[in-house]
Amino acid sequence: MSENKECCHKTKERTDKEFTDLIHRLNRVEGQIRGIKRMVEENAYCTDILMQVSAANAALNSFTKVLLGNHIKTCVARDIREGKEETIDELVVTLQKLMK
């Protein structure tokens, strides 16, 4: 039996700038989540925790917008140029899930 090294999922090569930006944004969100956890552990006041949760949500939404924009400008645009119309359907499904 031969070993199949291909994965069933698509991958994307990112520029160093794109990679660094996304990782920095995720590190910021991760730090905010750790801070929220610490606040709960230290019995911080509810509204103080809620303000930090709001900040973490905003940071994660910002990450999502950047990632989505990069996806449309690179992967989606490339696939459309190559005639892969199914990518538009995939994008529509993704947007519908994001807007729940």
Beta strands, then each sheet from edge to edge (+ up, - down):
end
